[in-house]
């Protein structure tokens, strides 16, 4: 496997020298390849001529002429437009794979075999390759099912535990299953690269939306498989902790996340209701969960005396986890106030700056770097083609 010297990105990073041939589109795959690019890998994004990644058309909103959906997961990459039905372009795609360390795709299982880009063919030709496939429902009996986040949230049970009790099942406000699956793909790719470093051998890596969702159900999934019954939607309440939900104050709702008895005692003291901490109904978390309705009634009666912001400041000072229910403006403002730098801005084409969501990764020696705006379709085709044709 040969590392890239394609118009080099001299930005270092933990994955400097790793080349990723990214044949994925939409969200899970592009998120994974962007994380690898943020960490220093050279990512070449292969797109269909004319239309490119599906998310290029998913707007409004736009920044300039680029959809913000596309821009959210495609920084630090190069875009090359290749038509796999064209023999010359297919040959270039194969040359790209020959120079890559990682091949990433989310085609329907079996679709790439027609081009000789399936795992069996490529791993036989390039035994050091890490071949990562992302599907909706696996490569077995679910291979023919299209993988979209909304459908995965529905059939995977997530919607059944989201929303108001007895209300319409509700999806999460972002494509959270795609995001989780992209993170799982990134973890698996990094593990496979580490294995290759030790052994010289690549391997096939597979992740799918449904398995990623089920594995991420955490306490809710564990309760179900251990015969605790089928969980249901509880709005903002937690099935096993109380008070761990939104509560009403004088003017707005407040999120309370009381995880132990010490925090509960601090909450009661701050509300000038210290006796609640020793009340037999509320003294332990188990009892607070059983007597949740009475507990919340007592807490909201006390909280009605002041505003959510006032209570949040007081309770945080007492070590009680809580906060107001922000919109996105409030959320980004808070992150800025805390010095978390939630936005990275890059100069895009046409002189338009493109704001992207900053990586949450903080590495002291090999920091994440932002050096390429999300590319226009085929923006790097000429350079990539010259590089591949010289192979």
N, C-alpha and C positions, 0 to 999 in steps of 0.2 A: 504494500500500500504506500503510495507516494503522497507526501504532504503538499499543500498548495503553495505556489509562489505567485498566485494570481494577484497582480496589482496590490501588493501585500498590505494588510491591515496591521500596521505597526503599533498596536495598542496593547500588546501583552495579554494578560488574563490567564486564568487557571487552565483554560482549554486552548491556548495559543498553539497553532499547528494542526489542530483537529479540523478536518474538512467534512461538512455535512451536505449531502445531496438531498435537498428537501423537496419531495414530490407531494407534500401534503397541502391541504387547503382548508378553509373555514376557520376553526378555532383550536381544537385540541392539538393537532399537529403543529400548526404555526406557533402556538404558545410554547410548545416544547422546543422547537428550533430557535425561537427568539431567546429563550433562557440560555440555550447553549451559545448563541451568538453574543449575548450579554457577557458571558463568561470567557469570551475570547475566541470561540470557534469561528471559522470562516464558513458561512452558510450561503449556499447557492440555491435560491428558490426557483424551481422549475414551474412555469405557468403555461396555460393554453394561450396560443396567439389569439388576439382579438378580444377575448373576454377575461382571461386570467382567473385568479382566485375568485370564487363565488362572492366573497364578501366585498369585493370592489364595487359590486352593484347594490350592496345592502345599505341604502341611505334613503333620505337624509337621516342624520346630519352628515355634513362634509366639512373637511378643512381644505380649502381650495377646491380642487376637483376630486379629492380622495375621500372615500367614506371613512368616518372615524372608526367604524367597526374594523375595517382592514388595517388602519393605522395602529390600532390597539395592540396588535400581536406580530408586527412585521418589521420593526426597526432592526438595524444592524445587519441587514441581509442584502444580497444582490439578487436581482430578478433577471432571469433569462426566459424568453419565450421560445418553447420548443413544441413542435407538433409531432407527437409520437407516431402518428400515421404516416409521416413523411420519412422515408428510409434514411435520408441524410441527417435529419434532426434526431432520429432514433439512434443513429450511430454516435452522435454527439452526446446523447443522454448516457449511452453505455460508456463512453470515454469519461464522462463525469463520474460515474460510479467507480470506474477503475482508479480514479484519483481520490476517492472519498474514503473516509474512515467510518462514516455513518450514513446509512440510507434510511430515510424516513418517509413513510407513505400511509395514506388512509383511503385507498381505493377499496371498492368492494372486493372481498376475498376472491382470488382467481383471476381478476381482471388484468393484472399486470403480466400474467403468464403469456398472453398473446404477444407481448412485446419482448419476451425474454428478460423481464425485469422482476420476476418472482423470486422468492427467497431461495428456493432450491437451485435455480440456475445461477443466481449471483453469488451465493455462498460457495458453490462448487468452483466458480471461476475466481473468486476472491475470498479465500478462507479467513482472512483477517477482518472482513467486513462485519460491522454491527448493523443488522437489518431490523428495523423497528416498524412493525405494522400496528396501526390503530384502527379498530373496527367498532361497529356499534354493538354487536352481540356475539363476537367471537368468530372463529373461522370454521366452526363445525356446523351444527344444526341451525344456528342463527346467521349463517353466512349471507343469506339472501336478504336479510332485513337491513333497510337503510338506517344509518345511525345519525339521528338528530337528537340534540340535547333535550328538547321538549318532550319527545316521545320517550326517551330514557327516563326522564323525571316521572312520567306518567306510569309506565309499565314497571319501573323499578321501585315504586312505592313511595317515593319522596313526596309527591303531591298529596298523598293520603295523610301525611303527618304535618302538612303545612297549611296554615289558614285557620279560620275560626272553627270551633267545635260545631259539628253538624252542618257546616257551610260547604260551599263548593270547593273541591280539592284545588289547591293553588300551587303554581310553580314558583320557584325562587325567582327573584327579580333579575338575575343574570343567568347565563348558561353555565351554571355551577358544575354540572357533570362534565362538560367539556373541559372546564378549567382543571378540575380534579384529575381527569384522565390525562391531560397534558402534563401535569405535575408528575403523575405516575410514570408516564413515558420518559420524562427527563431523568427521573431516578433510575429507571431500568437501564437507560442508555449509559449513564455514568457508571453503573455497576458493570455493565458489559465491557465498557472501555477499560475499566480496572482489571477485569479478567483477562482481556486481550494483552494488556501491559505485562501481566505475569506469564501468560502462556503463549502469546502470539496468535491465538485463535479467536475469531469473532463468533457470533452466534445470532440466532433469530430471537427477537424480543417481541412479545405480543401484549397489548393491553386493549381493553374494550370498555365501552361506556357503562354497560350494565354491571360488570364486575367491579369497576371502579366505584360506582354508586353504592353497590351493596357493601363493599368493604369500608365505605366511608360513613355508613349508618351508625357506626360506633355503638354507643350505649343503647340506642333504639334497636339496632339489629341484634346486639347481644341479648337484649331482653327477650326478643321474639324467639331466637333459636334456642334459648334456654327455658322455653315453655312458659313465659310470663304473659302470654296472650298477644294479640295483634294490636300494636300501638295505634292511636288515633290522633287527629289534629287537636292541639291544645292551645291554639293561638300563641301567645308569648310565654305561656307557662312551661316549666320544666317538669317532666314526669317524676323526677326523683329528688328534686331539691326545692326548698321553699324558705324564704321568698326569693324566687329567681324568675322575675317577670316584670312587665311594665305595671306601674301603679300610678294612680291619679294624684296630682297635687293641686294647688290652688289654681294654676293656670295651664298646666300641660302635663304630659306623662313623663315619668322618670323610669329608667331601667335600673332595677336592683338585681344584683347578683351575689347573694349572701351564701358563701360556700361552706361555712362552718359555724359552730356555736359561738366562738369568740367574736366573729364578725357580727353575728346576730345580737350579741350583748352590746356591742358598740353602736349598732343601729338603734336599739331600744334606748340607750343612754342619750344619744343625740336627739331623739324624738321626745325626750323627757318622759319616757314610758318604760323605765328600767324594770318595772314589775313583770313586763311581758317575757323577759328573759328567764324568769324563774317559774312562770305559769306552766303547770304540768302539760298543758296542751301544746306549748311552744318551746319547751326547754331543750328538746333534741330535734334534729332534722327530721327523723322518722315521724315524730309527732307533728311537726309543722306541716309535713306533706299531708298527713291524715286530716289535719284541721286547717287546711289551707284557706278555705272560705272565711272562717272566723278570723284567722290571722290577717288576711288582706283587709278585711273590714276595719280591724283595729289600726293597722298601719295607715290606711288611707284617711281615717278620721284625724290622725295626727298630722299627716302630710298636707291636709287641706289648709293648714294655717299659713303656708308660705309657697313661694314659687319653685318651680323645678330647678331653675338655675341656683337659687339660694340654697336649696336642700343639697344639690349636687356638690357645691363648694363645701358645705358643712360636713357632709358625710364622707367625702373624699379625704378631708382633713382628719377624720376619725378612723381612716383605714377601711371604710366600707366601700366595696366596689360598686360603682353606680355611674350614671351619666344621663344627660338629656337625650332624647331621640332626635338626632340630627337628620337633616336632609344632606345631599351630597355637598352642597355649599358649606354647610357646617362641618362636615367630616373633613374636607380638604383644608378648611381653615384651621381646624384643631391640629391636624398633622403638621401644618406649617408652623403653628405656634410652638409645637413641641420639637421643632427642628428636625423633622423626619423627611423633609424634602420629597414630597409625594409626586412631583411632576418633573419630567426631564424634557427639555425643549430642544429640538434639532432643526437646522435650516433645511427646508424642503425645496422642491423644484419651484421655479417661478418666483423665488424670493419670499415664499410663504413659510413661516415658522410652523412646525408641527409639534404640538404638545403630546407627549406620551406618558403613560403611567409608569412611574419609576419602579425599578426592581426593588423588592424588599430585602434582597440579599446584601449583606455587609461583610466583605472579606477584607481583612486588614492588609494582607500582603498582595493579593491579586484582585483588586476591586473591580466591580462591574463598571463597564465603560459604555458610553453612548456616543457613537461616532458616525452612524449612518441613519438618516431619516428613512422611514418606510419607503421603499422604492416605487416609482411609477412602473407600470407594466413594461417589462423588457428593457428597463433603463440600462442594464448592464449586459445586454445581449451581445453587443459588438465585442466587448472585452472578454466575456466568457467564451464566445465562439472562437476568438483568436487563440485564447489559452488552450482550449480543447483541440482545436485543429493542429496545434503545434505538437500535440502529444505523439 
